[in-house]
Amino acid sequence: MSTRNNNSICKKRLIALDTETTGINKDSRVHYHGHRIIEIGAVEIINRKRTGNNFHVYIKPDCNIHPDAIKIHGITNEFLMNKPKYHDIHQEFLAFIKDTELIAHNAPFDIGFINQEFSMLNKKIGKITDYCKVTDTLAIAKKTPNIPAKKNLDSLAKHYNINISSRVLHGALLDAEILADVYLAMTGGQTSLNFKFSDSKKKQLMKTNDTKKRTLKILFATSNEIEEHEKRLTFLKKSGNCLWI
């Protein structure tokens, strides 16, 4: 593989994404029907590190926020009164995620809402998968061993010792930051050491590391050696060539 290809892989942009919405339709197979996106948070990852280059926006929907949703994210209709509508931020958002790998937890939820916004704006825009690859961390979690039974973002963050103490309510940007850390932890390779040895190998290692049975011989300098050492130090001091005297 060429150096150029290696560099392109290292510099590949990943975007951890989260959205907040006016609610969810529980009476229809289409969860986004009758609801809109009100917040988008997107966090850039390059070389397996968060870069600090984020996209964050609040969006004014054309419908009221369901009270149950407000309890989750705390965003009210009044707060969004003077915020831009989706068509105002579409180009900037699309430019930020285009040609990236989009990371989302329970991706069908967020992707469904985003595709609806695309369609409502212009059906010719297509779907988000026309612009970037989508990776679902929930799907990864289901295939990863030793993961908690509950595989929501909170549970995974706690499992990987990610600090979420500042998370009182859900928020798209904060959740995207937590998601980025969870994704990096999930895909970072070995997270614990679990060496298995045979009984004979264990006994050999225990014998090798048994320092209590060892005695170290202490050798003291003779009087002649001490005298010669002092003479050498005196000489070095007078010559001015010794930096530590």
C-alpha positions as CSV (number, residue, x, y, z in Angstrom):
1,M,0.0,0.0,0.0
2,S,1.4,3.4,-0.9
3,T,2.2,6.2,1.6
4,R,-0.5,8.3,-0.2
5,N,-3.1,5.7,0.5
6,N,-2.0,5.4,4.1
7,N,-2.3,9.1,4.6
8,S,-5.7,9.2,3.1
9,I,-7.0,6.5,5.5
10,C,-5.5,8.3,8.5
11,K,-7.1,11.6,7.5
12,K,-10.6,10.0,6.8
13,R,-13.3,12.1,8.5
14,L,-15.7,10.4,10.8
15,I,-18.7,12.3,12.1
16,A,-20.5,11.3,15.3
17,L,-24.0,12.6,14.9
18,D,-27.0,13.0,17.2
19,T,-30.4,14.7,16.8
20,E,-33.2,15.9,19.1
21,T,-36.7,16.0,17.7
22,T,-40.2,17.3,18.5
23,G,-41.1,13.8,19.5
24,I,-41.7,10.3,18.0
25,N,-44.7,8.7,16.4
26,K,-45.7,5.7,18.4
27,D,-48.9,5.0,16.4
28,S,-47.2,4.5,13.1
29,R,-44.5,2.3,11.6
30,V,-42.7,5.4,10.5
31,H,-41.3,6.9,13.8
32,Y,-40.7,10.4,12.3
33,H,-44.2,10.9,10.8
34,G,-45.6,14.2,12.1
35,H,-42.4,15.2,13.8
36,R,-39.3,17.3,13.0
37,I,-35.7,17.7,13.9
38,I,-35.1,20.6,16.3
39,E,-31.3,20.1,17.1
40,I,-28.4,18.6,15.3
41,G,-25.0,17.9,16.8
42,A,-22.1,16.6,14.8
43,V,-18.6,15.9,16.1
44,E,-15.6,15.5,13.8
45,I,-13.1,12.6,14.4
46,I,-9.8,12.4,12.5
47,N,-6.9,10.0,13.4
48,R,-9.1,8.5,16.1
49,K,-9.3,11.9,17.9
50,R,-12.0,14.5,18.3
51,T,-10.7,17.5,16.5
52,G,-13.0,20.2,18.1
53,N,-14.4,21.0,14.7
54,N,-18.1,20.5,15.4
55,F,-21.5,21.4,13.7
56,H,-24.2,22.4,16.1
57,V,-27.6,24.1,15.4
58,Y,-31.0,24.5,16.8
59,I,-33.9,24.4,14.3
60,K,-37.3,25.9,14.4
61,P,-39.9,23.3,13.4
62,D,-43.3,23.8,11.9
63,C,-45.0,21.9,14.7
64,N,-45.1,21.9,18.4
65,I,-42.8,19.9,20.6
66,H,-44.5,17.1,22.5
67,P,-44.4,17.5,26.3
68,D,-42.8,14.0,26.7
69,A,-39.9,15.1,24.4
70,I,-39.4,18.3,26.4
71,K,-38.9,16.2,29.5
72,I,-36.0,14.4,27.7
73,H,-34.1,17.3,26.1
74,G,-35.6,20.4,27.8
75,I,-36.0,22.3,24.5
76,T,-39.2,24.4,24.3
77,N,-41.2,26.0,21.5
78,E,-40.4,29.4,22.9
79,F,-36.6,28.7,22.8
80,L,-36.8,27.8,19.1
81,M,-39.0,30.8,18.2
82,N,-36.1,32.8,16.6
83,K,-34.0,29.9,15.4
84,P,-33.4,29.1,11.7
85,K,-35.6,26.6,9.8
86,Y,-34.1,23.5,8.3
87,H,-33.9,24.9,4.8
88,D,-31.7,27.7,6.2
89,I,-29.0,25.3,7.5
90,H,-29.3,22.5,5.0
91,Q,-26.3,23.4,2.7
92,E,-24.0,24.0,5.7
93,F,-25.0,20.7,7.3
94,L,-24.7,18.7,4.1
95,A,-21.2,20.2,3.4
96,F,-20.1,19.2,6.9
97,I,-21.1,15.5,6.6
98,K,-20.5,14.9,2.9
99,D,-18.0,12.1,2.0
100,T,-17.6,11.1,5.6
101,E,-18.5,8.1,7.7
102,L,-21.4,9.0,9.8
103,I,-21.6,7.4,13.3
104,A,-25.0,7.3,15.0
105,H,-26.4,5.3,17.9
106,N,-29.6,3.5,16.8
107,A,-28.9,5.1,13.4
108,P,-32.3,4.4,11.8
109,F,-33.9,6.9,14.2
110,D,-31.6,9.8,13.3
111,I,-31.3,8.8,9.6
112,G,-35.1,8.5,9.3
113,F,-35.6,12.1,10.5
114,I,-32.8,13.5,8.3
115,N,-34.1,11.8,5.2
116,Q,-37.5,13.2,6.0
117,E,-36.0,16.7,6.2
118,F,-34.2,16.1,2.8
119,S,-37.5,15.0,1.2
120,M,-39.5,17.8,2.6
121,L,-37.0,20.3,1.2
122,N,-36.6,18.7,-2.2
123,K,-37.2,15.1,-3.2
124,K,-34.3,15.3,-5.7
125,I,-31.8,15.7,-2.8
126,G,-32.0,11.9,-2.2
127,K,-31.1,10.2,1.0
128,I,-28.2,10.7,3.4
129,T,-26.6,7.5,2.3
130,D,-26.2,9.1,-1.1
131,Y,-23.6,11.4,0.5
132,C,-21.9,9.4,3.2
133,K,-21.5,6.0,4.8
134,V,-23.6,5.3,7.9
135,T,-22.4,3.2,10.9
136,D,-24.7,2.2,13.7
137,T,-23.0,1.8,17.1
138,L,-26.0,0.0,18.4
139,A,-25.4,-2.7,15.8
140,I,-21.7,-2.8,16.7
141,A,-22.6,-3.2,20.4
142,K,-24.9,-6.1,19.7
143,K,-22.0,-8.0,18.2
144,T,-19.4,-7.0,20.8
145,P,-18.8,-9.5,23.7
146,N,-19.1,-8.5,27.3
147,I,-21.4,-5.5,26.6
148,P,-24.2,-4.7,29.2
149,A,-27.7,-6.0,28.5
150,K,-28.8,-2.4,28.1
151,K,-27.1,-0.9,25.1
152,N,-28.2,2.7,25.2
153,L,-25.6,5.4,25.1
154,D,-25.6,5.9,28.9
155,S,-24.9,2.2,29.6
156,L,-22.1,2.0,27.0
157,A,-20.5,5.2,28.4
158,K,-20.5,3.8,31.9
159,H,-19.2,0.5,30.6
160,Y,-16.2,2.2,29.0
161,N,-15.7,4.6,32.0
162,I,-16.6,7.7,30.0
163,N,-17.6,10.6,32.2
164,I,-21.2,11.7,31.6
165,S,-21.7,13.6,34.8
166,S,-22.4,16.8,32.9
167,R,-25.3,15.2,31.1
168,V,-28.5,16.2,33.0
169,L,-30.7,16.4,29.9
170,H,-30.2,15.0,26.4
171,G,-28.6,17.4,24.0
172,A,-27.5,16.7,20.4
173,L,-24.0,18.1,20.7
174,L,-23.2,16.7,24.1
175,D,-24.6,13.3,23.1
176,A,-22.6,13.4,19.9
177,E,-19.4,14.0,21.9
178,I,-20.2,11.1,24.2
179,L,-21.0,8.9,21.2
180,A,-17.7,9.8,19.6
181,D,-15.9,8.6,22.8
182,V,-18.0,5.5,23.0
183,Y,-17.3,4.6,19.3
184,L,-13.5,5.1,19.8
185,A,-13.6,2.9,22.9
186,M,-15.7,0.2,21.1
187,T,-13.4,0.1,18.1
188,G,-10.1,0.7,19.8
189,G,-9.1,-3.0,20.0
190,Q,-8.1,-4.8,23.2
191,T,-9.4,-3.0,26.3
192,S,-8.3,-5.5,28.9
193,L,-5.6,-8.2,29.4
194,N,-6.8,-11.7,29.9
195,F,-3.8,-14.1,29.5
196,K,-4.5,-17.8,29.9
197,F,-1.7,-20.2,30.9
198,S,-1.6,-23.9,31.6
199,D,-1.0,-25.0,35.2
200,S,2.6,-26.0,34.4
201,K,3.3,-22.6,32.8
202,K,1.8,-20.8,35.9
203,K,4.1,-22.8,38.2
204,Q,7.1,-21.8,36.0
205,L,6.2,-18.1,36.1
206,M,5.6,-18.2,39.9
207,K,9.0,-19.9,40.4
208,T,10.7,-17.3,38.1
209,N,9.2,-14.4,40.0
210,D,9.8,-15.7,43.5
211,T,12.2,-13.0,44.7
212,K,11.9,-14.1,48.3
213,K,14.2,-17.0,47.7
214,R,16.9,-14.9,46.2
215,T,19.7,-13.1,48.1
216,L,21.8,-10.3,46.7
217,K,25.4,-10.1,47.6
218,I,26.6,-6.6,48.7
219,L,30.1,-5.6,47.7
220,F,31.7,-2.8,49.7
221,A,34.6,-0.7,48.4
222,T,38.0,-1.3,50.1
223,S,39.8,1.5,51.9
224,N,42.3,1.7,49.0
225,E,39.5,2.0,46.5
226,I,37.9,4.8,48.5
227,E,41.2,6.6,48.7
228,E,41.8,6.4,45.0
229,H,38.3,7.6,44.3
230,E,38.8,10.7,46.5
231,K,42.1,11.5,44.7
232,R,40.3,11.3,41.4
233,L,37.6,13.6,42.5
234,T,40.1,16.1,43.8
235,F,41.9,16.1,40.5
236,L,38.7,16.6,38.5
237,K,37.7,19.5,40.7
238,K,41.0,21.3,40.2
239,S,41.0,20.7,36.5
240,G,37.6,22.3,36.1
241,N,36.4,19.6,33.7
242,C,33.8,18.0,36.1
243,L,30.3,19.5,35.9
244,W,28.9,17.8,39.0
245,I,31.4,18.9,41.6
